[in-house]
């Protein structure tokens, strides 16, 4: 019997969408206001869902305190109040779109979880715009 448990998290971060190898005009045409050279920010909302068998001894899929600590150490501490383009190494050469951010978060979380678990990440960039990634 598999069950999915989820935890919400939050971080604030600035970014700029652009490609170094494109002209300013092309970046503006593709990314619009998100190409602002002075960056812009979002209040990101995150839902981390872990699916697995219920442990017969504990009754847990995963201890939520453990999940909370992984999210804090791997995501909140790394991304919160940061400029993603400048301060987060994963985005040195990767455009920090919501799509790329969710994959980076997934990969960071997956490394810290037992391989028996399935993982899904939902990242809200705005209340209306969100992306989902489950490793596929």
HELIX and SHEET records of a PDB file:
HELIX    1   1 UNK A   24  UNK A   31  1                                   8    
HELIX    2   2 UNK A   32  UNK A   35  5                                   4    
HELIX    3   3 UNK A   64  UNK A   71  1                                   8    
HELIX    4   4 UNK A   72  UNK A   76  3                                   5    
HELIX    5   5 UNK A   77  UNK A   79  1                                   3    
HELIX    6   6 UNK A   84  UNK A   87  1                                   4    
HELIX    7   7 UNK A   89  UNK A   91  5                                   3    
HELIX    8   8 UNK A   98  UNK A  112  1                                  15    
SHEET    1   A 5 UNK A  82  UNK A  83  0                                        
SHEET    2   A 5 UNK A   2  UNK A  15  1                                        
SHEET    3   A 5 UNK A  40  UNK A  53 -1                                        
SHEET    4   A 5 UNK A 118  UNK A 124 -1                                        
SHEET    5   A 5 UNK A 130  UNK A 133 -1                                        
END                                                                             
